[in-house]
Amino acid sequence: MRVPLQDLARQNGPLTAALHAAFAKVVASGQFIQGPEVEAFERELAAFVGTRFVDAVSSGTDALLACLMALEVRPGDEVVTTPYSFFASVGGILRLGARPVFVDVDEATFNLSAAAARAAVGPRTRALLPVHLFGRPAAVEPEAPVPVVEDAAQAVGAAPLKGIAQTYSFFPSKNLGGLGDGGAVATDDEPLARRLRLLRSHGAHPKYIHVAVGGNFRLDSLQAAALRVKLPHLPGWIVARRARAAAYRDLFEAAFPSGVPEDFVLPVDEPRHTYHQFVIRCGRREALRAFLAESGVGTEIYYPRPLHTQPCLLEAGLVPGALPVAERLARESLALPLFPELREEEQAYVVEQVRRFYAEGGRRW
C-alpha cells in the first residue's frame, strides 16, 4: 500500500464543478484583483473566525509582513517569537530591519509559552509573535505589554483572536487551501484593519496618491472565488482531521498494548487542535522515516533546523545549544499522513509499519 502524506486531489476533485462555476463568474466579471469576490470572502471569513475585520492579502508571508508594517515595526525594533516554525514567521521581522528575539518552546506543545514570551520583552520590543504550530493554539496573553500578532497560518479556526491580529495562509496544503498563494489578517482593531487595506495596495489613497510606502499584497479574485467554495466545508474538514488524530491514538494503543516505545512520542491532544499536521517524535527519526518510505508511507520533517541556526540568522549571536528544546524537537519530529480524506485502512497500515519498525528493532536502519 502507498499512503501519501497528503492528497489534495481527494479534496479538490469533488469540488471541481463548483470551482469551475466560481471561476467562470470571475472571468465574466473582468475583475481579477480585489473586487467583489475578495470582499465577499473577507466578510465570510470574518464571520467564521469571529472578528470584525478580515483583510485578504497575497500570501501568509505577506499577511505577517503587512501586519508588522501596519504596527510600524522599524529597523532596530525587536519582536519576540519562536525559533521553531516555518521561516515566514521570522522573515517579515528581518525584512523590516527588526531583530527577532527567540524564546525556547514547550516540549509538549511545540509552542511558545506566554509567560516566557512576556519575560523576553525589553525596552525595544515592538510586538510578540507566537505561532499556533501544526494547528495547536499557542498560549496568548491578552494583556501583553506590546501588541500580539498570532501567526495562525496553520490554525485557521483553531482559537478565537486574543491578540491584536491573527494571520492566515491559504497555501494549497493548508486546512483551508487555495489553488495558489493567498493569506489574510483578522482583527477587531479598526485602525489596524484600515492601515492594512492601505498598505496592501502600495499605500495609495486615493488611487495614485501614495500616503505610505506599502506593497503589492492584494489577493487575486480567482483565489478568493476558490476559497469561498471551500470555506463552507472547513468545519467538516476540521472535524475529520480531529477524528483521524483520535483514530491514530486508538490504533497506536492497540498496536502497543504495553505502551508505545520510550523514544516514540505522540502529540499531546488539545480540544481546539485542528491537526494541520500530526507530528510525532522519534529518537530514531531518520531510521523510522527511511523504513516508512520503503513501506510506501509518506512523511515530512517540520522543521529540520530551528530558525536561530539558519545561515542568515547566525549573526544574531545564538549558538547551537542555546535553545535546547527547539533543537531537540528539530532532531526528533516527524509528520505522519493526516488529511480529512485519509482512509481507515491507510491509517491502520501506517501504524502497522511503525509497529513493524520497532518489532524488527530498526534492523538495517
N, C-alpha and C positions, 0 to 999 in steps of 0.2 A: 504494500500500500504506500502511496505517496500522500503526505499531508502537508499542504503549503502553510507557511507562516500566516499568510493572508490571501484571500481570493476575492478581489474586487468584482470580478465578473459575476459571481454569485449574487452580489448585492445589486449591481447596476443593471444586470440583464432583465429582471422583471420590471424595471422602471423605464425600459427603452422607449416605449410608446409615449409615456408621459413626458419624458425628456425631449423627444423629437417634437412634440406639440409645443412645449415651452420654448424651444429654440426657434421654431417656425414663427411664433408670435414675436420674438425679439427681432428676427430678421425682417419681418414685415414692418416693424415699427421704425427701423432705421436708427434706433437709439442703442448704441453699443457700449458706451461708457457712462457709468452712473445712470440716472434716469429712473423711470417708474419701477422697473423690476428691482433695482437696488433699494429704492425707498421702501417698497413693499417688504422686501426681505429684512430690512432693518427693523421695521415695525413688528414683523412676525418673530424675529429672533429676540427682540426686547421683551415681547410677551412671554416667550419660552423661558428666558433666563431670569425674568422678573426685575428688569431695570427700566429706568425712564428713557434711556437713550442707548442706541447702538449706532456706531459709525462703522460702516463696512470699508475695508481697505484691501490692498492688493495682495497681502500675504500675512501670515502670522508674524514673520520677522518685522514687516513694516508696521504691524499693529503695535509691537513693543517700541520700535523706534519712534513712531509718531507720538505715542503716549509720553515717552520720556521728553521728546521735543516740546510737547504741549505743557509739560511740567517745568519747562525751562532748565533742564539739566544741561550744564555747560562744562567746558574744559576746567579741570581741577576739582569738580564736584566728585562725591563718592556715592555709590549705590551698593547697598548691602544685598548680597544674593548667594545662591547656592553654587558650589563647584561641580554638582552632579546633575547635568542636564544637557540638552542639545545646545550647540554653540550659539544659536539665535538668542538664547536667554541673556548672553553677555555681549553679543555683537553690537547691539544698539548702544549699550553703555560706552563701548570702545569707540564707536563711530562718532560719538558726540564729544570725544576727548575726556570723558569722565573716567574714574577709576573704579573697577569692581572690587568690593571688599568681600572676600569669600569667607563663609562660615560653614563649618563641617555639618554634615547632615545626621539625621537619626538613623540608626542601623535597622530598626524595624520597619520604618515607613519610607525610607529613602529621601524624605523631605526635610526641609529646613524647619527648625523649631522657632516659634515666635519669640520665645524668651532669648534664645541665642542670637537671633537677628537684632532684637532690641538692644542687647548688650553690646553689639558691634557698632551701634550708632554713635557717631562722633560729630564734632562741630561742622565738618564739611559734608556730612551725609545729606543727600537731597531726596532719596527715596529708598524704600525697601522693595525688593523684587523676589518674593517667594515663587516657587514653581509647583503646581499641582501635578507631580510627576506620575506618568503612566495612568492617569485618571483618578488618582487618590488625592483628595483635598489636603492641602497643607494647612497647618495652623496659621491663622491670620489674626493679628491683634487689631481690633477696630480702633483702639485709642492710641495707636502708634504715634511717636513724636514727629514723624515725617510721613508723606504720602506713601501708601502701599499699592503697588501695581502687581496684581496677581497674574502670573503667566499661566493661563489655563488653556494653552494650546492643545493639550491632550485631555482636557477635562471639561468640555462644554456640558453644562447641565449637571455637574457633579455637586456643586455647592453654591449657595447664594452669595452675591457680592458682599464682601466685608471691607475691602479696601476702597480706594478711590476709583479703581477701574479693574476690569478683567479683560485680558486679551486672548483671542482665539485664533487658531489656524484651521483652514479648511483644505489643507493639503489632502490629496485623494485618499490617503490611507487613514486619515483621522476618523473618529467616530461619526462626525458629520463632515464628509469629504466631498469636495467639488470634483470637477473634471479638469483641474489645473490648480494654480495657486489662488489663494484668497484668504482673507482674515477679517477680524473685526475687533473693535473695542467697545465694551459695555460699561456704562457708568450711570450714576444718578446725579452727577455733578454737571449742571447745565453749562457753566462757563468752560469746563473741560471739553464737553461734547462740541460746543461751538468752536473752540480752538482747534480741535481735531478736524472738523469739517473744513476749516480754513487751510490748515497745513497740508491736508491730503491732496489739495489742488493748487500746489505752488504758492500758497499764501495769498491767493488773489481774491479780492473783494472790493468792488465788483470785478467782473472779468477784465483782465489786462491791467488792473490796478493792484500791485503787489504790496501788501502792507506787512508781510512777513516772508521769511525765507522758508518755504515748505519743501514739498517733494511731490513726485507723481505717485501717490499712494491710492489711486482710485481702483475700485472693483469693476470688472467688466460685467456688462448686463447679462451676457450668456452664462457666466458663472453664478450670478445671483439667481437666474432662472433655474439653473440646475439645483442650487441649494434650496430654493423654495419647493421644488418637487420632493427633495429628500428630507427636509426638516420635519414634516408630519410623521415620518417613520422613525425619527430619532428616539423617542421614548421607548418604542418597542425594541429597537436595536440595543438600547442600554439594558433593558430587562433581559434580553437574550445574552448579552455579554456577562451579566451578573450570574445568570443561570449556568453558563459554560464554566465560569470560575468555580461555582459551587460544585459542579459535576467533577471538575478536576480534583477538588479536595476529597470528595467521596471516593473517587477512583484510586487516588493515591493511598487513602486509608485502607481500602480493600487490598491493594497490591502489596502494602507493607503493614500487615496486621500488628506487628510488634513496634511499629513506629518507623517513620522514614529515616534513612541513614543520617548520621550526625552531620555529614557535610552537605546535606541536601535540605534547603530551607524553602518552604512555601511562602508566598507573600501573605502578610498579615491582612486579614479581611477587615473591611470597614463598610458600614451600610451604604454610604454615599459613593463608594468607589465605582467608577464607570468602566474599569478594566479596558482602557485603551490598549494596554499590554498586560499579559500575565507573566510576570518576571520572577523566576525562582533564583536561588543562589546555590552554587555548587562549588565545593572546594577543588574539584577536578573538572572544572568547566570545559576546558579545551578538549579533554578526552571524551566527556559526555557529548559535546557538540559534534565531534567527529563521528562518534558512534551513531548518533541520531541522523546525521547526514547520510551515512552509509545505509541506514534503515529507511531513508526516504522522508524523514521528518525535517521540515524547515524550522530554523531557529534564527535568532539575531541577538547581537550583543548591544544593549543600550545601557551604558555607553562605555567603550573600551578604555577611554582616557579622560580623567577628570579635567575640568576646564582650567584649573590652576597649573596643570602640567602641559598645556598646549604650547607649541613653539612660540606663537605670537604673544603669549602671556608670561613667558619666563622672566621678563624684566620686572614683573610685579613683585618679585623677591621671595615668593614662596618656593620651597624646595620639596622634592618628594619626601613624604612622611609628615608634612606639615598638617595635612587634613586626612588622618588615617582612615576614618570611616568611609569617606568618599573613595579613597584609593582601594580599600578592600572590596567595596561593592563593585568597582570597575573591574576587579580581577575575577569576581565570582558570579556576576549577574548574567542571566540567560533568559530570553523571552521565548516561551513556547507558543505554538499556534493557538490563537484565540480571536475569533471574529463571530458575528451573530449567526452566520450560516454554517459554522463548523458542525459537522455531524457527530452523533454519539459514537459511532464505530471508529471515527477518526480520533476522537479523544481517547477512547479505550486503547487504540493502537499506540498513541503517543505514550501513555502511561505504561503500557506493556513493554515498550522499548526501554524506558527508563528503568523498569524493574529488571529487565534482562541485563542492562549495563552493570547494575550492582550485583546481580546474581553471578555474573561472569567475572566479577572483580575488576572490571575495566581492563581485562587482558588485551594485549596488542595496542592499548591506547595509553 
